[in-house]
Amino acid sequence: MERIASVDGQFHEGNPSSGQKGTKVTANYLNGNQEIVVGLGGDILNEAEEITLAETHGILFASPAEGLSVSYHLPIYATVGPLKRYKIKNIGQGEAVIDAADGKTIDGDATLPLLPGDRCEIAKDGANWQTI
């Protein structure tokens, strides 16, 4: 994201008595900020059963029971913003398997297995999902 268009890249209040105008805030700037906030935030889930994440989600504590392998699906790629990220941690005793609901890949693979205690952050790369 680019800095605001001012001499020093900072916001400035205007001064009506001297005729100095404040920093012009553009829709492009505000929309960029909105994407960053939406991309990094979201609801916190604690799930033991299979679920498909949505854009409103941000953190998933996967908690599959011991001896089980539970699938957790990333949403359809086109339904989330370009900067969307998910933070996922397996807090269960079983295996959490992360995949994409629409067949997209994660680091080039169809699935990302998380053993108990494993964690990752997943973000869009413009075509598929990548771990960070």
N, CA, C and O atoms as a GROMACS GRO file, in nm:
protein
  528
    1MET      N    1   0.084  -0.117   0.000
    1MET     CA    2   0.000   0.000   0.000
    1MET      C    3   0.089   0.124   0.000
    1MET      O    4   0.193   0.129   0.066
    2GLU      N    5   0.046   0.221  -0.073
    2GLU     CA    6   0.124   0.345  -0.082
    2GLU      C    7   0.089   0.440   0.032
    2GLU      O    8  -0.020   0.436   0.088
    3ARG      N    9   0.186   0.526   0.064
    3ARG     CA   10   0.160   0.629   0.165
    3ARG      C   11   0.066   0.734   0.106
    3ARG      O   12   0.053   0.746  -0.016
    4ILE      N   13   0.003   0.809   0.194
    4ILE     CA   14  -0.086   0.916   0.152
    4ILE      C   15  -0.006   1.019   0.071
    4ILE      O   16   0.112   1.041   0.097
    5ALA      N   17  -0.071   1.082  -0.025
    5ALA     CA   18  -0.003   1.176  -0.114
    5ALA      C   19   0.011   1.313  -0.047
    5ALA      O   20  -0.072   1.402  -0.068
    6SER      N   21   0.116   1.329   0.033
    6SER     CA   22   0.151   1.459   0.091
    6SER      C   23   0.302   1.472   0.078
    6SER      O   24   0.370   1.376   0.042
    7VAL      N   25   0.354   1.589   0.105
    7VAL     CA   26   0.497   1.613   0.089
    7VAL      C   27   0.582   1.511   0.165
    7VAL      O   28   0.683   1.464   0.113
    8ASP      N   29   0.542   1.477   0.287
    8ASP     CA   30   0.621   1.386   0.369
    8ASP      C   31   0.554   1.250   0.393
    8ASP      O   32   0.603   1.170   0.473
    9GLY      N   33   0.442   1.224   0.324
    9GLY     CA   34   0.374   1.095   0.340
    9GLY      C   35   0.295   1.085   0.469
    9GLY      O   36   0.252   0.976   0.507
   10GLN      N   37   0.275   1.196   0.538
   10GLN     CA   38   0.202   1.200   0.664
   10GLN      C   39   0.073   1.280   0.646
   10GLN      O   40   0.061   1.360   0.553
   11PHE      N   41  -0.023   1.259   0.736
   11PHE     CA   42  -0.146   1.337   0.734
   11PHE      C   43  -0.123   1.472   0.801
   11PHE      O   44  -0.044   1.482   0.895
   12HIS      N   45  -0.191   1.574   0.750
   12HIS     CA   46  -0.179   1.708   0.807
   12HIS      C   47  -0.317   1.772   0.818
   12HIS      O   48  -0.400   1.759   0.728
   13GLU      N   49  -0.341   1.840   0.930
   13GLU     CA   50  -0.464   1.915   0.947
   13GLU      C   51  -0.453   2.044   0.868
   13GLU      O   52  -0.345   2.101   0.852
   14GLY      N   53  -0.564   2.087   0.819
   14GLY     CA   54  -0.565   2.215   0.749
   14GLY      C   55  -0.573   2.331   0.847
   14GLY      O   56  -0.597   2.312   0.966
   15ASN      N   57  -0.553   2.450   0.795
   15ASN     CA   58  -0.565   2.571   0.876
   15ASN      C   59  -0.649   2.670   0.796
   15ASN      O   60  -0.596   2.741   0.710
   16PRO      N   61  -0.780   2.676   0.824
   16PRO     CA   62  -0.868   2.763   0.746
   16PRO      C   63  -0.827   2.911   0.750
   16PRO      O   64  -0.848   2.984   0.653
   17SER      N   65  -0.770   2.955   0.861
   17SER     CA   66  -0.734   3.097   0.870
   17SER      C   67  -0.619   3.133   0.776
   17SER      O   68  -0.609   3.248   0.732
   18SER      N   69  -0.531   3.037   0.745
   18SER     CA   70  -0.421   3.065   0.653
   18SER      C   71  -0.449   3.013   0.512
   18SER      O   72  -0.371   3.035   0.420
   19GLY      N   73  -0.562   2.942   0.497
   19GLY     CA   74  -0.596   2.888   0.366
   19GLY      C   75  -0.530   2.753   0.336
   19GLY      O   76  -0.546   2.698   0.227
   20GLN      N   77  -0.455   2.701   0.434
   20GLN     CA   78  -0.388   2.572   0.413
   20GLN      C   79  -0.492   2.460   0.425
   20GLN      O   80  -0.566   2.451   0.523
   21LYS      N   81  -0.496   2.375   0.323
   21LYS     CA   82  -0.592   2.265   0.322
   21LYS      C   83  -0.531   2.143   0.392
   21LYS      O   84  -0.410   2.124   0.392
   22GLY      N   85  -0.618   2.061   0.450
   22GLY     CA   86  -0.574   1.936   0.512
   22GLY      C   87  -0.543   1.831   0.406
   22GLY      O   88  -0.572   1.851   0.288
   23THR      N   89  -0.484   1.722   0.448
   23THR     CA   90  -0.448   1.613   0.358
   23THR      C   91  -0.574   1.555   0.295
   23THR      O   92  -0.671   1.526   0.365
   24LYS      N   93  -0.572   1.538   0.164
   24LYS     CA   94  -0.684   1.478   0.092
   24LYS      C   95  -0.676   1.326   0.108
   24LYS      O   96  -0.576   1.263   0.074
   25VAL      N   97  -0.783   1.268   0.161
   25VAL     CA   98  -0.790   1.124   0.179
   25VAL      C   99  -0.871   1.066   0.064
   25VAL      O  100  -0.988   1.101   0.046
   26THR      N  101  -0.809   0.978  -0.012
   26THR     CA  102  -0.875   0.923  -0.131
   26THR      C  103  -0.946   0.791  -0.100
   26THR      O  104  -0.915   0.725  -0.001
   27ALA      N  105  -1.040   0.754  -0.185
   27ALA     CA  106  -1.109   0.625  -0.172
   27ALA      C  107  -1.008   0.512  -0.187
   27ALA      O  108  -1.019   0.411  -0.117
   28ASN      N  109  -0.912   0.527  -0.275
   28ASN     CA  110  -0.809   0.424  -0.295
   28ASN      C  111  -0.733   0.398  -0.166
   28ASN      O  112  -0.709   0.282  -0.130
   29TYR      N  113  -0.696   0.504  -0.096
   29TYR     CA  114  -0.625   0.491   0.030
   29TYR      C  115  -0.712   0.421   0.135
   29TYR      O  116  -0.666   0.327   0.201
   30LEU      N  117  -0.834   0.465   0.150
   30LEU     CA  118  -0.924   0.406   0.249
   30LEU      C  119  -0.957   0.260   0.216
   30LEU      O  120  -0.962   0.176   0.306
   31ASN      N  121  -0.979   0.230   0.089
   31ASN     CA  122  -1.007   0.093   0.050
   31ASN      C  123  -0.887   0.003   0.075
   31ASN      O  124  -0.904  -0.113   0.114
   32GLY      N  125  -0.768   0.054   0.054
   32GLY     CA  126  -0.647  -0.022   0.083
   32GLY      C  127  -0.635  -0.054   0.231
   32GLY      O  128  -0.602  -0.166   0.268
   33ASN      N  129  -0.662   0.046   0.315
   33ASN     CA  130  -0.661   0.024   0.460
   33ASN      C  131  -0.766  -0.078   0.501
   33ASN      O  132  -0.740  -0.164   0.585
   34GLN      N  133  -0.884  -0.067   0.443
   34GLN     CA  134  -0.991  -0.161   0.476
   34GLN      C  135  -0.950  -0.304   0.443
   34GLN      O  136  -0.975  -0.394   0.523
   35GLU      N  137  -0.887  -0.326   0.329
   35GLU     CA  138  -0.843  -0.461   0.290
   35GLU      C  139  -0.740  -0.516   0.388
   35GLU      O  140  -0.742  -0.635   0.421
   36ILE      N  141  -0.651  -0.430   0.435
   36ILE     CA  142  -0.550  -0.475   0.532
   36ILE      C  143  -0.617  -0.515   0.663
   36ILE      O  144  -0.585  -0.620   0.719
   37VAL      N  145  -0.708  -0.434   0.712
   37VAL     CA  146  -0.776  -0.464   0.838
   37VAL      C  147  -0.859  -0.591   0.826
   37VAL      O  148  -0.853  -0.676   0.915
   38VAL      N  149  -0.936  -0.604   0.719
   38VAL     CA  150  -1.018  -0.724   0.700
   38VAL      C  151  -0.929  -0.846   0.681
   38VAL      O  152  -0.959  -0.953   0.734
   39GLY      N  153  -0.820  -0.830   0.608
   39GLY     CA  154  -0.730  -0.943   0.580
   39GLY      C  155  -0.663  -0.998   0.704
   39GLY      O  156  -0.640  -1.118   0.712
   40LEU      N  157  -0.632  -0.914   0.798
   40LEU     CA  158  -0.560  -0.958   0.917
   40LEU      C  159  -0.650  -0.996   1.032
   40LEU      O  160  -0.608  -1.068   1.122
   41GLY      N  161  -0.772  -0.948   1.031
   41GLY     CA  162  -0.861  -0.973   1.143
   41GLY      C  163  -0.959  -1.085   1.117
   41GLY      O  164  -0.948  -1.158   1.018
   42GLY      N  165  -1.054  -1.098   1.207
   42GLY     CA  166  -1.160  -1.196   1.191
   42GLY      C  167  -1.192  -1.267   1.320
   42GLY      O  168  -1.121  -1.256   1.420
   43ASP      N  169  -1.301  -1.341   1.314
   43ASP     CA  170  -1.348  -1.416   1.430
   43ASP      C  171  -1.251  -1.527   1.467
   43ASP      O  172  -1.178  -1.579   1.383
   44ILE      N  173  -1.252  -1.562   1.595
   44ILE     CA  174  -1.172  -1.674   1.645
   44ILE      C  175  -1.264  -1.794   1.660
   44ILE      O  176  -1.368  -1.788   1.725
   45LEU      N  177  -1.224  -1.904   1.597
   45LEU     CA  178  -1.301  -2.029   1.603
   45LEU      C  179  -1.225  -2.134   1.681
   45LEU      O  180  -1.102  -2.137   1.679
   46ASN      N  181  -1.298  -2.219   1.752
   46ASN     CA  182  -1.241  -2.336   1.817
   46ASN      C  183  -1.327  -2.453   1.771
   46ASN      O  184  -1.439  -2.470   1.819
   47GLU      N  185  -1.274  -2.533   1.677
   47GLU     CA  186  -1.354  -2.636   1.612
   47GLU      C  187  -1.291  -2.774   1.622
   47GLU      O  188  -1.173  -2.792   1.593
   48ALA      N  189  -1.370  -2.870   1.664
   48ALA     CA  190  -1.326  -3.010   1.669
   48ALA      C  191  -1.373  -3.086   1.546
   48ALA      O  192  -1.322  -3.194   1.516
   49GLU      N  193  -1.470  -3.030   1.474
   49GLU     CA  194  -1.528  -3.098   1.358
   49GLU      C  195  -1.498  -3.023   1.230
   49GLU      O  196  -1.457  -2.907   1.233
   50GLU      N  197  -1.518  -3.090   1.118
   50GLU     CA  198  -1.493  -3.033   0.986
   50GLU      C  199  -1.570  -2.903   0.968
   50GLU      O  200  -1.686  -2.891   1.007
   51ILE      N  201  -1.503  -2.804   0.908
   51ILE     CA  202  -1.565  -2.673   0.885
   51ILE      C  203  -1.501  -2.609   0.762
   51ILE      O  204  -1.385  -2.636   0.730
   52THR      N  205  -1.578  -2.525   0.694
   52THR     CA  206  -1.525  -2.442   0.587
   52THR      C  207  -1.519  -2.300   0.640
   52THR      O  208  -1.620  -2.244   0.682
   53LEU      N  209  -1.400  -2.241   0.636
   53LEU     CA  210  -1.381  -2.105   0.684
   53LEU      C  211  -1.447  -2.004   0.590
   53LEU      O  212  -1.473  -2.034   0.474
   54ALA      N  213  -1.474  -1.885   0.641
   54ALA     CA  214  -1.530  -1.775   0.563
   54ALA      C  215  -1.440  -1.654   0.579
   54ALA      O  216  -1.346  -1.656   0.658
   55GLU      N  217  -1.468  -1.549   0.503
   55GLU     CA  218  -1.385  -1.429   0.513
   55GLU      C  219  -1.394  -1.367   0.652
   55GLU      O  220  -1.300  -1.301   0.696
   56THR      N  221  -1.505  -1.386   0.720
   56THR     CA  222  -1.522  -1.328   0.854
   56THR      C  223  -1.436  -1.396   0.959
   56THR      O  224  -1.421  -1.344   1.070
   57HIS      N  225  -1.380  -1.511   0.928
   57HIS     CA  226  -1.295  -1.583   1.022
   57HIS      C  227  -1.151  -1.534   1.008
   57HIS      O  228  -1.110  -1.487   0.902
   58GLY      N  229  -1.075  -1.546   1.115
   58GLY     CA  230  -0.935  -1.504   1.112
   58GLY      C  231  -0.842  -1.603   1.179
   58GLY      O  232  -0.732  -1.629   1.130
   59ILE      N  233  -0.886  -1.658   1.291
   59ILE     CA  234  -0.803  -1.751   1.367
   59ILE      C  235  -0.882  -1.879   1.389
   59ILE      O  236  -0.999  -1.875   1.428
   60LEU      N  237  -0.818  -1.992   1.364
   60LEU     CA  238  -0.881  -2.122   1.387
   60LEU      C  239  -0.795  -2.202   1.482
   60LEU      O  240  -0.678  -2.228   1.456
   61PHE      N  241  -0.854  -2.241   1.594
   61PHE     CA  242  -0.794  -2.338   1.683
   61PHE      C  243  -0.859  -2.472   1.649
   61PHE      O  244  -0.971  -2.500   1.692
   62ALA      N  245  -0.789  -2.551   1.571
   62ALA     CA  246  -0.840  -2.682   1.532
   62ALA      C  247  -0.816  -2.777   1.648
   62ALA      O  248  -0.707  -2.782   1.705
   63SER      N  249  -0.918  -2.852   1.684
   63SER     CA  250  -0.902  -2.942   1.798
   63SER      C  251  -0.957  -3.082   1.768
   63SER      O  252  -1.054  -3.125   1.831
   64PRO      N  253  -0.896  -3.151   1.673
   64PRO     CA  254  -0.941  -3.286   1.642
   64PRO      C  255  -0.908  -3.382   1.757
   64PRO      O  256  -0.804  -3.370   1.822
   65ALA      N  257  -0.998  -3.476   1.780
   65ALA     CA  258  -0.979  -3.572   1.889
   65ALA      C  259  -0.864  -3.668   1.856
   65ALA      O  260  -0.831  -3.689   1.740
   66GLU      N  261  -0.806  -3.724   1.960
   66GLU     CA  262  -0.696  -3.819   1.945
   66GLU      C  263  -0.736  -3.934   1.853
   66GLU      O  264  -0.843  -3.992   1.867
   67GLY      N  265  -0.648  -3.965   1.759
   67GLY     CA  266  -0.671  -4.074   1.666
   67GLY      C  267  -0.752  -4.036   1.544
   67GLY      O  268  -0.768  -4.118   1.453
   68LEU      N  269  -0.804  -3.914   1.539
   68LEU     CA  270  -0.883  -3.870   1.425
   68LEU      C  271  -0.804  -3.775   1.335
   68LEU      O  272  -0.712  -3.708   1.380
   69SER      N  273  -0.843  -3.772   1.209
   69SER     CA  274  -0.792  -3.676   1.112
   69SER      C  275  -0.913  -3.596   1.065
   69SER      O  276  -1.004  -3.651   1.002
   70VAL      N  277  -0.914  -3.466   1.094
   70VAL     CA  278  -1.028  -3.381   1.062
   70VAL      C  279  -0.986  -3.278   0.957
   70VAL      O  280  -0.880  -3.217   0.968
   71SER      N  281  -1.071  -3.260   0.853
   71SER     CA  282  -1.044  -3.163   0.747
   71SER      C  283  -1.103  -3.027   0.782
   71SER      O  284  -1.217  -3.016   0.828
   72TYR      N  285  -1.024  -2.926   0.758
   72TYR     CA  286  -1.067  -2.787   0.774
   72TYR      C  287  -1.041  -2.720   0.639
   72TYR      O  288  -0.929  -2.723   0.589
   73HIS      N  289  -1.145  -2.660   0.580
   73HIS     CA  290  -1.137  -2.610   0.443
   73HIS      C  291  -1.122  -2.458   0.439
   73HIS      O  292  -1.195  -2.385   0.507
   74LEU      N  293  -1.027  -2.412   0.360
   74LEU     CA  294  -1.019  -2.270   0.330
   74LEU      C  295  -1.137  -2.238   0.239
   74LEU      O  296  -1.185  -2.326   0.168
   75PRO      N  297  -1.185  -2.114   0.239
   75PRO     CA  298  -1.303  -2.081   0.158
   75PRO      C  299  -1.272  -2.079   0.009
   75PRO      O  300  -1.156  -2.087  -0.032
   76ILE      N  301  -1.376  -2.067  -0.071
   76ILE     CA  302  -1.358  -2.049  -0.215
   76ILE      C  303  -1.275  -1.923  -0.234
   76ILE      O  304  -1.309  -1.816  -0.183
   77TYR      N  305  -1.168  -1.937  -0.307
   77TYR     CA  306  -1.065  -1.834  -0.320
   77TYR      C  307  -1.121  -1.697  -0.357
   77TYR      O  308  -1.081  -1.596  -0.300
   78ALA      N  309  -1.214  -1.693  -0.452
   78ALA     CA  310  -1.267  -1.567  -0.502
   78ALA      C  311  -1.361  -1.497  -0.404
   78ALA      O  312  -1.400  -1.383  -0.427
   79THR      N  313  -1.398  -1.564  -0.295
   79THR     CA  314  -1.493  -1.505  -0.200
   79THR      C  315  -1.427  -1.424  -0.089
   79THR      O  316  -1.496  -1.366  -0.006
   80VAL      N  317  -1.294  -1.419  -0.087
   80VAL     CA  318  -1.223  -1.342   0.015
   80VAL      C  319  -1.134  -1.237  -0.050
   80VAL      O  320  -1.091  -1.254  -0.164
   81GLY      N  321  -1.108  -1.130   0.022
   81GLY     CA  322  -1.027  -1.019  -0.029
   81GLY      C  323  -0.884  -1.060  -0.061
   81GLY      O  324  -0.838  -1.165  -0.017
   82PRO      N  325  -0.814  -0.977  -0.139
   82PRO     CA  326  -0.680  -1.011  -0.187
   82PRO      C  327  -0.573  -1.020  -0.079
   82PRO      O  328  -0.467  -1.079  -0.103
   83LEU      N  329  -0.597  -0.964   0.038
   83LEU     CA  330  -0.497  -0.967   0.145
   83LEU      C  331  -0.537  -1.058   0.260
   83LEU      O  332  -0.478  -1.052   0.368
   84LYS      N  333  -0.638  -1.144   0.239
   84LYS     CA  334  -0.690  -1.228   0.347
   84LYS      C  335  -0.585  -1.325   0.397
   84LYS      O  336  -0.511  -1.386   0.319
   85ARG      N  337  -0.579  -1.339   0.530
   85ARG     CA  338  -0.489  -1.434   0.597
   85ARG      C  339  -0.567  -1.511   0.702
   85ARG      O  340  -0.663  -1.461   0.760
   86TYR      N  341  -0.524  -1.634   0.725
   86TYR     CA  342  -0.579  -1.716   0.832
   86TYR      C  343  -0.464  -1.766   0.918
   86TYR      O  344  -0.362  -1.810   0.867
   87LYS      N  345  -0.483  -1.759   1.048
   87LYS     CA  346  -0.387  -1.817   1.142
   87LYS      C  347  -0.453  -1.942   1.198
   87LYS      O  348  -0.566  -1.937   1.247
   88ILE      N  349  -0.382  -2.055   1.190
   88ILE     CA  350  -0.439  -2.183   1.231
   88ILE      C  351  -0.341  -2.254   1.322
   88ILE      O  352  -0.221  -2.260   1.295
   89LYS      N  353  -0.394  -2.308   1.433
   89LYS     CA  354  -0.312  -2.388   1.524
   89LYS      C  355  -0.391  -2.513   1.562
   89LYS      O  356  -0.510  -2.506   1.592
   90ASN      N  357  -0.322  -2.626   1.559
   90ASN     CA  358  -0.384  -2.752   1.601
   90ASN      C  359  -0.363  -2.765   1.752
   90ASN      O  360  -0.252  -2.790   1.799
   91ILE      N  361  -0.472  -2.748   1.828
   91ILE     CA  362  -0.464  -2.761   1.974
   91ILE      C  363  -0.521  -2.895   2.020
   91ILE      O  364  -0.532  -2.921   2.140
   92GLY      N  365  -0.557  -2.979   1.924
   92GLY     CA  366  -0.613  -3.110   1.957
   92GLY      C  367  -0.506  -3.218   1.964
   92GLY      O  368  -0.386  -3.189   1.958
   93GLN      N  369  -0.551  -3.341   1.978
   93GLN     CA  370  -0.461  -3.456   1.985
   93GLN      C  371  -0.456  -3.534   1.855
   93GLN      O  372  -0.373  -3.624   1.838
   94GLY      N  373  -0.546  -3.501   1.761
   94GLY     CA  374  -0.548  -3.567   1.631
   94GLY      C  375  -0.481  -3.481   1.526
   94GLY      O  376  -0.415  -3.382   1.558
   95GLU      N  377  -0.498  -3.519   1.399
   95GLU     CA  378  -0.439  -3.446   1.287
   95GLU      C  379  -0.542  -3.351   1.227
   95GLU      O  380  -0.654  -3.392   1.199
   96ALA      N  381  -0.503  -3.226   1.206
   96ALA     CA  382  -0.587  -3.128   1.136
   96ALA      C  383  -0.533  -3.118   0.994
   96ALA      O  384  -0.415  -3.092   0.973
   97VAL      N  385  -0.620  -3.140   0.896
   97VAL     CA  386  -0.579  -3.134   0.756
   97VAL      C  387  -0.645  -3.012   0.693
   97VAL      O  388  -0.768  -3.002   0.686
   98ILE      N  389  -0.563  -2.920   0.646
   98ILE     CA  390  -0.612  -2.796   0.585
   98ILE      C  391  -0.612  -2.816   0.434
   98ILE      O  392  -0.514  -2.863   0.376
   99ASP      N  393  -0.724  -2.778   0.371
   99ASP     CA  394  -0.730  -2.782   0.225
   99ASP      C  395  -0.814  -2.664   0.177
   99ASP      O  396  -0.870  -2.590   0.258
  100ALA      N  397  -0.823  -2.647   0.046
  100ALA     CA  398  -0.902  -2.539  -0.012
  100ALA      C  399  -1.033  -2.596  -0.064
  100ALA      O  400  -1.034  -2.701  -0.129
  101ALA      N  401  -1.142  -2.527  -0.037
  101ALA     CA  402  -1.275  -2.575  -0.077
  101ALA      C  403  -1.290  -2.585  -0.229
  101ALA      O  404  -1.375  -2.660  -0.277
  102ASP      N  405  -1.210  -2.512  -0.303
  102ASP     CA  406  -1.225  -2.508  -0.448
  102ASP      C  407  -1.108  -2.571  -0.524
  102ASP      O  408  -1.091  -2.545  -0.643
  103GLY      N  409  -1.028  -2.650  -0.457
  103GLY     CA  410  -0.919  -2.719  -0.525
  103GLY      C  411  -0.792  -2.637  -0.542
  103GLY      O  412  -0.697  -2.684  -0.605
  104LYS      N  413  -0.787  -2.516  -0.489
  104LYS     CA  414  -0.662  -2.438  -0.493
  104LYS      C  415  -0.559  -2.511  -0.408
  104LYS      O  416  -0.593  -2.599  -0.328
  105THR      N  417  -0.433  -2.475  -0.424
  105THR     CA  418  -0.328  -2.542  -0.349
  105THR      C  419  -0.277  -2.455  -0.235
  105THR      O  420  -0.300  -2.334  -0.230
  106ILE      N  421  -0.207  -2.521  -0.142
  106ILE     CA  422  -0.139  -2.454  -0.032
  106ILE      C  423   0.008  -2.488  -0.047
  106ILE      O  424   0.046  -2.604  -0.028
  107ASP      N  425   0.090  -2.392  -0.078
  107ASP     CA  426   0.233  -2.416  -0.106
  107ASP      C  427   0.250  -2.521  -0.215
  107ASP      O  428   0.347  -2.597  -0.212
  108GLY      N  429   0.158  -2.526  -0.310
  108GLY     CA  430   0.168  -2.620  -0.422
  108GLY      C  431   0.111  -2.758  -0.393
  108GLY      O  432   0.109  -2.843  -0.482
  109ASP      N  433   0.065  -2.782  -0.272
  109ASP     CA  434   0.009  -2.912  -0.235
  109ASP      C  435  -0.142  -2.902  -0.215
  109ASP      O  436  -0.194  -2.795  -0.187
  110ALA      N  437  -0.210  -3.015  -0.230
  110ALA     CA  438  -0.355  -3.018  -0.213
  110ALA      C  439  -0.396  -3.000  -0.068
  110ALA      O  440  -0.502  -2.943  -0.039
  111THR      N  441  -0.314  -3.048   0.025
  111THR     CA  442  -0.347  -3.038   0.167
  111THR      C  443  -0.225  -2.995   0.247
  111THR      O  444  -0.111  -3.008   0.203
  112LEU      N  445  -0.252  -2.945   0.366
  112LEU     CA  446  -0.147  -2.910   0.461
  112LEU      C  447  -0.182  -2.977   0.593
  112LEU      O  448  -0.272  -2.931   0.663
  113PRO      N  449  -0.112  -3.087   0.628
  113PRO     CA  450  -0.142  -3.153   0.755
  113PRO      C  451  -0.076  -3.080   0.872
  113PRO      O  452   0.040  -3.038   0.863
  114LEU      N  453  -0.151  -3.065   0.981
  114LEU     CA  454  -0.098  -3.005   1.103
  114LEU      C  455  -0.110  -3.107   1.215
  114LEU      O  456  -0.220  -3.149   1.251
  115LEU      N  457   0.001  -3.147   1.269
  115LEU     CA  458   0.004  -3.238   1.382
  115LEU      C  459  -0.024  -3.159   1.510
  115LEU      O  460  -0.018  -3.036   1.508
  116PRO      N  461  -0.054  -3.226   1.621
  116PRO     CA  462  -0.079  -3.154   1.746
  116PRO      C  463   0.034  -3.055   1.777
  116PRO      O  464   0.152  -3.091   1.777
  117GLY      N  465  -0.004  -2.931   1.805
  117GLY     CA  466   0.092  -2.825   1.836
  117GLY      C  467   0.141  -2.747   1.716
  117GLY      O  468   0.196  -2.638   1.732
  118ASP      N  469   0.121  -2.800   1.594
  118ASP     CA  470   0.164  -2.727   1.473
  118ASP      C  471   0.076  -2.605   1.453
  118ASP      O  472  -0.040  -2.601   1.493
  119ARG      N  473   0.135  -2.504   1.389
  119ARG     CA  474   0.061  -2.382   1.357
  119ARG      C  475   0.110  -2.326   1.226
  119ARG      O  476   0.220  -2.358   1.182
  120CYS      N  477   0.029  -2.241   1.163
  120CYS     CA  478   0.069  -2.177   1.038
  120CYS      C  479  -0.015  -2.052   1.016
  120CYS      O  480  -0.119  -2.032   1.078
  121GLU      N  481   0.033  -1.970   0.926
  121GLU     CA  482  -0.045  -1.857   0.877
  121GLU      C  483  -0.053  -1.875   0.727
  121GLU      O  484   0.048  -1.900   0.661
  122ILE      N  485  -0.173  -1.863   0.672
  122ILE     CA  486  -0.197  -1.887   0.531
  122ILE      C  487  -0.251  -1.759   0.468
  122ILE      O  488  -0.340  -1.695   0.524
  123ALA      N  489  -0.197  -1.722   0.351
  123ALA     CA  490  -0.238  -1.600   0.282
  123ALA      C  491  -0.255  -1.627   0.133
  123ALA      O  492  -0.196  -1.720   0.079
  124LYS      N  493  -0.334  -1.543   0.069
  124LYS     CA  494  -0.352  -1.550  -0.076
  124LYS      C  495  -0.226  -1.496  -0.144
  124LYS      O  496  -0.163  -1.402  -0.095
  125ASP      N  497  -0.190  -1.556  -0.258
  125ASP     CA  498  -0.076  -1.505  -0.333
  125ASP      C  499  -0.114  -1.452  -0.471
  125ASP      O  500  -0.027  -1.417  -0.551
  126GLY      N  501  -0.243  -1.445  -0.499
  126GLY     CA  502  -0.290  -1.399  -0.629
  126GLY      C  503  -0.340  -1.513  -0.716
  126GLY      O  504  -0.414  -1.488  -0.812
  127ALA      N  505  -0.303  -1.636  -0.686
  127ALA     CA  506  -0.349  -1.752  -0.762
  127ALA      C  507  -0.386  -1.869  -0.671
  127ALA      O  508  -0.480  -1.943  -0.701
  128ASN      N  509  -0.314  -1.886  -0.563
  128ASN     CA  510  -0.334  -1.995  -0.468
  128ASN      C  511  -0.307  -1.945  -0.328
  128ASN      O  512  -0.296  -1.825  -0.304
  129TRP      N  513  -0.296  -2.040  -0.233
  129TRP     CA  514  -0.267  -2.008  -0.094
  129TRP      C  515  -0.121  -2.041  -0.062
  129TRP      O  516  -0.065  -2.136  -0.116
  130GLN      N  517  -0.061  -1.962   0.024
  130GLN     CA  518   0.078  -1.984   0.066
  130GLN      C  519   0.087  -1.973   0.218
  130GLN      O  520   0.015  -1.895   0.280
  131THR      N  521   0.176  -2.053   0.277
  131THR     CA  522   0.203  -2.036   0.419
  131THR      C  523   0.308  -1.928   0.436
  131THR      O  524   0.393  -1.908   0.349
  132ILE      N  525   0.300  -1.860   0.549
  132ILE     CA  526   0.395  -1.751   0.576
  132ILE      C  527   0.482  -1.796   0.692
  132ILE      O  528   0.571  -1.722   0.735
   0.00000   0.00000   0.00000
